Amino acid sequence: MLRICPFAFLVCVSLGMAAPSPDPALLRAKATMAGLPLHFEANQGQWKPDVHYSARAAGYTLFLTTRGPVFSFNGSGTVNLSLLHGNHSPRVEGVSPLAARTNYFIGARAKWVSGVPNYERVRYHDVYPGVDIIYYGSQNQLEYDFLLQPGADPNNIRLRFNGAGRLSITPAGDLAIETRGGQLVQKKPLIYQESADGSTRQEIAGQYKLISRGVVGLTLEAYDRSRPLVVDPIVSYSTFMGGSGADMINAVKLGSNGLLYVAGSTTNSDLFSPDGAYKQTNTGATDIFVAVIAPSTSGTYALQYLTYLGGTLADAPTAMDVDSSGVVYLAGSTMSTDFPMVGASVQSSYSGTVAHPVVVLLNPANYGGDGLVYSSYLGGTGTDTINGIAAGPGGKIYVIGTTNSTDFPVTGSAYQSVTWGPQDTFLCEIDPSSSSPVYSTYLGGESADDGRAIAVSPSGLVYFAASTISTQFPMAGNAYNPNFSGIIDVVIGVMDMTQSGVNSLVYCTYFGGSDLEEVRKIALDASGDLLVTGFTFSNDFPITADAVQSTNNGNGDVFVSRVNPSARPGDFVTYSTYLGGSQGEVAYDIAGDQAGSIYVTGYTLSPDYPVTGDAALGQYGNGVEIFLTKLQPGKAGADGLQYSTYFGDLGIHVATGLAVGPDGTIYVAGYSTTGLYTTGSAAQGAYGGGSSDGFLTAFGN
C-alpha cells in the first residue's frame, strides 16, 4: 500500500490594526478551543443533508461533505477542497468512535438532536481508483492521509480549492492559500519509503505543483511501487503525557536499542502502567515515572513500559541517562525517608527536613520488583542537588551537583576534601556493587558554585560544566581563560577519577563574557568535542566567525558552543554562536549528530526568534514557546541555520530534553499547558488537566 500522509493545514488569521482590545475571557476561551483535538460529529439532522460530519476549531468550522471538506471562516466566507476528476459519491464513514456525545437543544423541541456520536477520524473510500482518504487533526489543523493500494497512481491526485484567492508555493515548498478569513498553509510534505522490515527508510523527492487556477497536484520521482510510500509532515508524532494533576517530563534519551526513554514527575496515578512495571500507582505526593516507548516511522508509538517510583512524600527526577543495555541511570530529589533502597547503597537512609538526592538504576527488561536494581541516597546534612548523571564504562555511575553540606561523602582521593565557599560543586563516581564511592570530591571557589552538567567519554574521562561567581575556582591545564570575567561565569573542566588529589583535575577554564551566563547542558559530539549550551547576557561572549548570530539580541540569548579541552587555548573554541530574539531564551538540552550538526532546545519569549522557512510553526504563539534549532558549524549567518521552529501556542511550553535518532528524527520532551499540537496518532491527544502535562514530540527528517 502507498501511504501519503499527512497533509496539515495551518490557519493564520490576520487582524486589522484598528481592532479594539480583545476581551481577556474571550482570549482564554479561544486559547482553550485551540488546544482541543478535532472531533468529528456525525450529521443526524442538525446540518444540511450533504454534510456527513463536522468539526469546530477556533477561527473556523469544518464540514465534511460528499465532495470533500468545507472551511467556513465564521462570517468571512468559505473555502471548498475537492478532488478533481475524483469519485462524486465515495462511501464516507466515521473511524475510531469517541466516548463523547453531542446534544443540540436549539429551537423547537421537534428539532432537538441528542446523543450525536463523535469520531476521531473520518474515512472516504475510493476517492480515486484504489485511493482512500482519512481526515483527522488537532489545534485548528486538519490533516489527511492518502492511502493508495498497490498499482494506484499518485499522479491522479488533484486538489481543487474553490472560494480561495491566490495559490502559491513558498520558497520552503509550502502551499499558501489566500482566503478572506485568513491564510491556509499546507506544509511541504516529506516523502520517504520504508524497507520491507520497516527498519530503514529512503527519502523520495517530491513536491506540490500548480496545475491550473485553484488546482494543485503532486510530483514524485521514481519509487518502488511494491513498497509503502509515506509523505510525512515535519511533526511526525506529538502526544501529551499527563493526567489531572501536575505532570512534567524532565529528560528524554534514545537508547542504542532504538527505544525512547523518558523520565518525569506526576502528582496522580492517571498514567497507564502496563503489566510488569516496578510500581503501577503513585503512592506519594509526587512520584517519579519512567516510560519506555517504541517509536515508529508509521507514526504509531507504542508504550512498552511505564513505572512509578518513589516513597510516601515528594519525589522528582533531575537527570537521566541510558546505557547500551537499556538500563536507566536516574538522579532525583526526594523528601521520602522511605524511598526504596536496593543493592549496596552508599547511603541507605537519611533524616532531615530538606530534599535529598537519590541515585537509581532501573532495568525495564526485568519484571515487576526486579526492575529496580540499585538505589541510594547521596548527600550530607545540608542542601544537596544532583543536576547531571552519566552512564560510564563498566556500569559506573557519574553524577554532578551542588551542595552546601560540610559532610558530603568524599573519598580520600578527592581533589578537594572540604568545602571552600558557601556552596560548592560536587562530582562523584559510584560502583553499584560497592557501598563506598569510587571517587567523590568537592570542587569550587570562595563563593557560590553550581555544578550543572556531566558527560563521560568511552575512556572514562569525565567532562563537566558549572556556573560560578567564584573568582578563585580551581583552574588546571592550559586553560582557555584562567581569569574570572563577568558577574557569573561558566566553568568547563575534565577530570580523571582514576587519579588522586590535584592530579585528578586534568583541565579547567572559565568561559564567558563580562556580564552573566549560566550553563545548562553539555554533550560529547561524534568527534569527541564538547557541546555546551545555556544562556548569556554578555555582549562579548566568545563567538566564532561562522556563528549563525554574532550579536546578543537582548534580554538573555542562548549560547551554543563547541570546545576542545585538549587543544591549545587559541584553538579551544571550535564553534560558538548566540541564538535568540529580543525577549529572552533559555536552552535546556543539546546534542550532535554524525554529520557534525548541533541541535538545541529550550524555551523562548521572543516574537522574533530566528526560524527557517520550513518551520513546523513559523510564528510566535504569544506564550512561553518551545524552540528547536539545528545548526551547521562552518556556515556563517542564515546559511548555518539548517532548521529552526517554534512549537506551542498561548500558555507555557518548555522543552527540557532532546534526542536525535540515526535517521535524523528529533525527539523533544518537556512540559506544557494546553495549546500544544498533537498528532492524530497521539497516545494522549488532549491536555489531561492540572497545572501542566508532559509532552513528547518527534520531528521527522
Buried (B, 14 or more C-beta within 10 A) or exposed (E): EBBBBBBBBBBBBEEEEEEEEEEEEEEEEBBBBBBBBBBBBBBEEBBEEEBBBBBBBBBBBBBBBBBBBBBBBEEEBBBBBBBBEBBEEBEBBBEBEBEEEBEBEEEEEEEEBEEBBBBBBBBBEBBBEBBBBBBBBBBBBBBBBBBBEEEBEBEBBBBBBEBBBEBEBBEBBBBBBBBEBBBBBBBBBBBBBBEEEEEEBEBBEBBBEEBEEBBBBBEBEEBEBEBBBBBBBBBBBBBBBBBBBBBBBBBBBBBEEEBBBBBBBBBBBBBBBEEBBBBBEBBBBBBBBBBBBBBBBBBEBEBBBBBBBBBBBBBBBBBBBBBEEBBBBBBBBBBBBEBBBBBBBBBEEBEEEBBBBBBBBBBBEBEEEEBBBBBBBBBBBBBBBBBBBBBBEEBBBBBBBBBBBEEBBBBEBBBBEEBBBEBBBBBBBBBBEEBEBBBBBBBBBEBBBBBBBBBBBEEBBBBBBBBBBBEEBBBBBBBBBBEBBBBBBBBBBBBBBEBBEEEBBBBBBBBBBEBBBBBBBBBBBEEBBBBBBBBBBBEEBBBBEBBBBBEBBBBBBBBBBBBBBBBEEEEBBBBBBBBBBEBBBBBBBBBBBEEBBBBBBBBBBBBEBBBBEBBBBBEBBBBBBBBBBBBBBEBBEEEBBBBBBBBBBBBBBBBBBBBBBEBBBBBBBBBBBBBBBBBBBBBBBBBBBBEBBBBBBBBBB
